[in-house]
Amino acid sequence: MNVVLGVSAAPGIGIGKAFILPEEQERIIPKRKISQEEVEPEWVRFQNACHDVQSDLNTHLSDEKINKEQHDVLETYLLMLMDPVFLSELKAYIEKELLNIEYSLNLKVSDYADMLRNSGNEYLAERAQDIEDVFNRVIDVLLDYHTFDIEQVPDEAVIIGRNMKTSDTIILGKRKIAGLALTEGSGACHVAILAKSYGIPVVVGIENANHLASQGETIVVDGNIGEVIVQPDIATITSTNTKILAEQKYREQLKKYRDLPGRTEDGTEIKLYANIGTPEEAKTAIENGADGIGLFRTEFLFMDAAQKTNKETGAYSSSMSEEAQFQAYKYVLETMGDKPVTIRTLDVGGDKLVDSAEFPNVQEKNPLMGLRAIRMSLYCPSVFRTQLRALYRASVYGNLRILLPLITDVSQIETALGIARGIRSSLEEDGIPFNPDVPIGIMIETAAAAICADVLAPHSKFFSLGTNDLTQYILGIDRENKAVNPLYNEFSLAVLRMIKSTIFNANKFGLPLSVCGEMAGSKESAIILTGMGIRSLSMAPANIPVIKETLSHFSITELENLSNRSVS
């Protein structure tokens, strides 16, 4: 038995069989000189690789499940593989420069893609992604490069590895995952946030986690104390199962709070909302007594759709269709009835990437400071318009609020509101019913937004405090970075003062304000936030009864006194 200590990132305790995530293979394209005699063999290798990709694409084309859009993409890829002009230029380049096929192909594809992007023609510019995608598949065959499929993870697994890509976290809602043991991450990283939603314990900060155990070994993950046990003995397994039963019993006791309002001991009402990432989680929110949905993270819809499409067709997908989005939003709104549902527009970029042809493949030195969230939506307005159109169409089925992420400037709000006006006009012309009065609010998750909240307020209908990014940006700490995440502190005086300032400005302009970051779902921070004047908290559904119970033991005066000691 081997006991390893890490850092708790999501509470709970689980036991299961180890599933070791493979180290991400680095895709290196070699450059080497070849002789004249090697030109023809290199060209034959290229032709064989193209044939393999063509066979794969044809297999997907014969699948009756693919839609017309996917069919057209695959047909385009096949035509590109046989483009005589490109093939002639590639052959001539190899014969002249005498460089290996992988390097030559990568260079010519980059040249072609750049030429298409700079053509000034929107259609041709969009084809740049296609030519990169299809010939990158050829290069992968030449290099014998294979990517990992997260669908390989079985039920009841303990996932172990260095880290977990945000796009792979969709597996957490598809399988009964027993726990996560990772080298990188923190309690505020996206993996941990989602794990909390599904009640999955997470321990991070484990050195060389991918070498912690062998595939299939029994593992205990205790997210309450940050402990991982490899190959536990009989006594430990018995103790673990006892703890799991105790947690289940505690959860049963909390069910009495399901239908009770969130209230302090002296009767001050606190609205408790749920954060969700899939439509199905709306039912979980209801089961845990949520007053509504405080944050629907729509990016996970897009990630899931893109992953399914890529797996089924072998091709880059376009973004989720308007109809698919409409059905997802409609389902959540109908599930919640009259309760408010706040749906955040797409927050992709940074560490949340979507394999879709409609999003630029930008290489950024600091992606968390780069093209993400509202910046990406305004950079890709067609995707933004499609999402807004789906949201407005769904608005007649419930109590919708639209939330814009990572706002830092008034101009971003004005541009987004202008696009929304255009969508409403379009729907009106088409005779499609919608609610024209859907409130559009903004996330306060940067120092810029918090400092200028009084300037942003007149352009917004409500504020939502995203404490995860707010803390990260105020303290200048990457919460995914193992070396510095111990410095990540939501109780930092700088963070609390920014929150206090935002509360002041929201009250000044009469704007509703909620907190939807991880602070909202923690007992300690919920106490501080409520004492500061927050009356709406949004969290993982499972945390709602816990916070209801916690707040019921304090008067509002006691909460204010506790908060004042922290902020002063």
N, C-alpha and C positions, 0 to 999 in steps of 0.2 A: 504494500500500500504506500502510495506517494502523495503527500499533502503539499499543495502549492498555494501560496498566498498571492492574491492580486488586489484589485480595487473593485468594490461593488459598483456596478453601473445600472443594474436593474434588480429590484428585490425579488425574493422568492427562492425556492429550492427545488432542484430537479435531478433526476437520475436517468441515465440512458446510455446508449452505445456511442462511442466516439466516431464522428465523421470528420476526417481531416481534410480541410480545404487545401487544394494544391497551391503551391506558390505560383503567382502569376508569371507565366513564361514571358521573358523579354523578347520582343520581336526585333531581331537585329538583322539588317540587310547587309550582307557582306559585299565588299568591292574588291575584285581581283582581276588582274590582267589574264587574258586567254590568248592562245595561239590561233593562227588562221585555221589550223586543222580542227580546233575545238568549236568553231563557229557553228557548224552543222549539227554536232551533237547537242550543243546548247539550245539550238532552235528546235530540235526534236523534243527536248525536255519541256520547252515552252508549249509546244503543240499538244503534248500529252497532258500537261497541266490544264490547258484550256479545255481539252476534251473531258477531263474529269469534272471541271466546273460546269460545262455544258450539260453533261449527263445529270448532275445534281439539279440544275435548273429545270431540265426537262421533266425530271421526276416530280418536282414541285408543281410544274405546269399541268401535269396530268391529275393533280389532286382536285377533286370536285369541290372541296371546301373553300378554295381561294376565291376572292371576289374579283370583279373586273379590274379594279385598280391594281391589285396585286399581280394579276395576269399581265397587265400592260407593262408593269415594271420588269417582270421576268423576261418578257419578249424584248424589251429594250436592252436588257443585259446581254441576251443572246446575240442581238444584232451588233452590239459593241464588240463582242468577242470575235466577230467575223469581219469587222470593218477593214476593208482592203487598204485604205489610205493609212490608217494607224499602223497596221501590220507591216506595210511596206516601209514606213519611216523607221519603225523599230528594228526591222531586219537590216536596213541600211546603216543605222547607228551602230549596231553590234559589229557589223563587218568593218566599219571605219575605225571605231574606237577600241575594238577588241576588249570589251568588258563583259563580265558574266551576265547572264540573262536576268537574274533577280535585280541587280543594281540598274541595269539598262532599262528594264521595264518600269521600275519605280521612278526613275528619272523622267522618262518620256510621259508617264501618266501624270506626274506633277506638272510638267510643262503644259500638257493638254488641258488639265483642270484649271490652271492659272489663266490660260488663254480664253477658256469658256467663261470664267468668272469676270474677266475684264472685257468681254465682248460688247457689253452695253445692251445685250439682248437677254431679257429675263428668262426666256425658255432655255436658251443655251447655258446661262449661268446655273440654272437648276440641274442641268445634265452633268455639271462638274462633279457633284457628289456621286452620281451614278457610275461614271467612268472610274472614279477612285474605288468605289465599293467593289465593282465586278472584277477589276484587275488586281485589287488587294487579295481577293479570294484566290486568284491564280498564283500570286506571290506566296500566299499561305501554303498552297499545295507544293510549290517548289521548295519551300523551306521546311515542309513537314511540320507546320505550326498548327496546333490545335487549341482551341479555347475551351474553358471549363463550362459545363452545363449545370447550373444550380439545381435543375430538376432531378439530379441524381441523389439528392439528399433524401433519405428515407424518414418515415414517421419515427417518433420517439428518439431521435438522434440528439446527441450533444455536439454542436458544431464547434470545431476547434481550428484556429488558424491565426495568421498574423493580423488580418483585418477582413472585413466583409464589405464588398461594394454595395453602395446604396441601392443600385439596380437589382442586386441579388436578394435584398431583404424581402421581396415579395413572397419568398418561400416561407417566411415566418407565419403568414396568414393561411398558407396552403397545407402545411404539415403540422403535426403535433410535435413541435420541437421542445425537447426537455431542457435545453439550456445552451448558452454560448460562453466560450472561453477564448478570449482574444488577446493578442499582444497590444494592439492599438485601440484607441477609443476612450470614451469617458461617459459619464452619466448623461451628458447633454448631446452626445453624438446621435446621428439619425438612426443608427442601428439600435442603440439602447432605447431611444424614444419609441420606436416601433415595437421593440420587444416588450416594453412596459404595457403597451396597448393590448398585447396578447398574453400578458402574464408570464412571460418567459424570463427566467433569471439570467443575468449577464455578469460575468466577471472579466475585467480587462486588466492591462498592465502586467500580463504574464510573459516573462522572457521566453523567447523561442517557443511560443505556444504550439506551433505546428509540429514540434518534436516532443510535445508533452506526453503523448500516448500513441499507441498503435491503432490502426483502423479496427473498430469493433470492440475495443476494450470498454469495460464499464467505467463510467465517469459520474461523479457527483458534482454539481455546480450549486454552490450556496451563495446566492446573490445578496443575502442579508449581511454576511460578514466578509464577503470577498474571498471565498475559499474554494479551491478545486481539489478533488480527491480522485486519484487514478487507481483503478483496481481496488476499491474499498473492501475491507474484510466484512464478514457476516455481521459483526456487531455494528459496524458503521452503516451498512445497508439497512439494518433494522432501525437504527436511530434516525436515519434519513427518512425512512417511510413514516416513522412516528411524527417527525416534524412536518412532513407533507400533509398528513392527516390533521394535525393541529392547525395548519394554515387553512385547510378546507373548512374546518369547524369554525374558525374565526370568520371566514367569508360568509358562512351560513348565518352567523350571528348578525353580520352587517346587513343582511337582507331586509331587516326591519326598517332600515333607513331609506329603502328604495322609494317608497311612496310618500316619504316625509319631505317637506321643503328644507333647504339648507338654512339653518338659523343658529344664531348665537344663543347662549343661555338666557339672555334677556330679550330675545325675540327679534333682533335685527336680521333681516332676510339677506342671504347671500345666494346669488344665482350660480349654480354649478353646471357647466356645460361640458360636452365631450369633444375631444379631438379624435378624428377618424381619418383613415387613409384609403378605405374602400367603402363602397355602398353598403355591403353586408354588415359593416360595423355599426350602422345606424341602429340595428336591432339590439346589439350589445349595449349601446348607449341607453336605449329604452329600458333594458333589463336592469341597468345599474342606476336608474332613477335620474337620468340627465334632464335638465331643464331645456335642452336643445343641443344643437351642434355649434360649438364655438369656433371650430376650425376643421374644415374638410380639405385635406392636402391633396389636390387633384393631380399632382405630378406622378403619384403612384399608379393612377389609372393609366397614364400615358406610358410609364415604364412597363407595366404589365402587358399592355396592348402591343407595344413595340417588341417585347421579348417573345410573345406568342407568335407574332407575324414573322419575325426573323427565324424562329425555330421551324415554323410550318412551311415557309416559302424559301428560306435561305437568302432572302433579299431584305434590304432596308425597307422599313415601312414608312408610309406617310403618317402624319399624326392621327390621333383618334378622330374619326368622322364626327360631324355635327350630330348625327342621329345617335351614335353610340354614347356620346357625352350626354345628350338630352335624356336618354333612357336612364343613365346612371344618376344624374341630378334629380330627375323626376322621382326615382325610386326612394332616394334619401328624403326628399321633401314630403312625399306621401307617407313614408314610414313615421316621420316626426309629427305629422298632422299640423296643428296650429303653432307648434313650438318653433322658435327661430332657428334657421339653418344658415350659418355663415360659411360660404364656399370661397376659398382663396383661389385666385387665378393662378395660372401655372407658375410654379417656383422651381424652374429647372436651371441647369448651369451649376457652376461650383463643383460640389461633389455629387450632385444629383443629375446624372447624364441620361439622356434618352436616345437610343439608337434609331433615329428617324431622319429621313432625307430632308425634312423641313427645318431642322436645326443645324446651324453652322458647326462644323468640326474645327473649333478654334483651339489652338494650343496656347495656354495661358500660364505664365510663371506663377501667378497667384490667383487661381480661379475664384476663390471666395471673395476677392475684391473685383472680379471681372464681370463678364457678360452672364448675368443670372437674373432670375425673378422678373420684376417689371421691366428691367433693361432688355432681357431676352424677348419679352412679349412685344415691346415696342420696336425691337430690331427685326422681329418676325411678325409683322402686323396681321398677316393672313391667318396665322395660328390663333392669335389673340381674338380676331373678329369671329372666327369659328366658335371659340369657346364662349365668348359673350353672347353670341346668337343662341347657342344651346342653353346657356343659363337663363336668358330672358324667356325663351320658349318654355322652360321648365318652371318659371316663376309663378305661373297660375296654379300650380299644384301644391303650394305651401307658402311658408313665411321665409322668403329668401333674402339674404344679405350678401353682397359681393365685396370681397376683401382684396385689396391690391398690396402685394408684398414688396418689401425693400424700397419703399419710397424715400427719397432723399431731397426732393426738390418739387416746388409747386408746378413746374412745367410738366413733370411726369404725370401728375394728377390731371392737369388740364388736357393733355394729349389723350390720356385714357378716357376721360369723360367725353371728349369730342368723338372718339371712336364709338363709345357707348351710345351717344346721341344718334350717330349714323346707323347703328344696328337697330335702334328703336324705330327710326324712320323707315328702314328697309322692311322690318317686320310689319309695320303698319300698312305699307304699300302692298305687301303680299297677303294682307288679310289674316295674318297669324296672330292669335291672342297672346298677350303678355301683360305683365304688370309694369306700367311705366314708372312706378314710384319705388322701385327696388333701391334701398339705401346702398350707396357705395362708400366703403370706408377704407382706411389705410392701416398698414402695420407700422408701428413705431418699433424699429429694431436696429436702428443705427443712432450714433451720437448726433448726427446731423438732424435726423427727424425729431429726436427728443429735445434738442436745444431749440429747434425752430418749430416746435409743436404749435405755438401760437400763430405762426404764419401759415401752417398747413391746415389748421382747424377750420377756417372759413370755407375750405374747398372739400371738406370731408363730412360724412354723416355720422361716423363713429371711428374710434381708435381701438386697435388691438395691439397690446404690448407683447412683442415676441422676445421674451427675456433670454432665449438661447443665443441668438445672434447679437442682441443688444449687449450682453455681457462680453461676448467674443470681441466685438468691435470696440467697445469702450476700453477694455483692458489690453487690446492688441494681442490676444491669445487665441491661437488655433486650437479649438476644443478637440480636434481629432489628433493632435500632435502629442504623443506619449511623453515627450521630454518636457513639455511645458503645461500640459493640462492640469497638473496639481495646482497651478497658479490660477486656474479658472475658478472664480469665486463669485457666485450670484449675490452673496451678502457683502461684497465689496462696497465701501462707502460711496465710491464713485457711481456704481450701478444703482444703489438705493436712492441716491440723490437725483439721478436722472429719472428714475421712476416717479419720485415725489414731484419733480418738476412737471412731468407729463400729466400726472393726476391733477395738479393745479390748473394747467392750461385746458384740460378736458372739462373740468368743472367751470372754468371761466367762460367757455364757449357753449356750455350745456351739451357736450357730446357724451354719449355712452362710451364707457371705457371698460375693456376686459383684459385679462392677462391670459395668454394662451401658451406661454412657454412652460418649460419643465418646472419652474418655480411654483406654478399654480397647483401641481399635483403632489407637492411635498408638504408634510404636516408642518414642519418648522417654517417654511417660507410662506405657506398659506396663512399662517398666524400673523406674520409680519405684514404681508400685503393687505390683509383685511384690516389690520390696525392702522395702516397708512391711508385707508379710505376706499380701497378696491371693493366693489360689491358684485363683481362678476369674475369667475375663475373658470378656465377651460382646461381639461386634463384628459389623460387616458381614462376610458370609461371605468375600468376597475378601481380607479382611485376615488371616484365620486363618493361612494358610501364611507370610505375611510375619512375623507375630508369633512363630510357631513357630521360624522361622529366626533371628530376632533373639535370642530368649531362649536358644537353643542355644549362643550364643557367650559366655555369662556364667555364672559360678558364682553360687550363691545369696549367698555372702559378698560378692562384688563388687556384686551388685544391692543388698544391704543397705547397703553403704558409700555407693553413689551416692544412695540414697534418704535416708539420714541427713543428707547435706549439704543436701538440698532442704528437709527438714522442720524442721531445727534452727533 
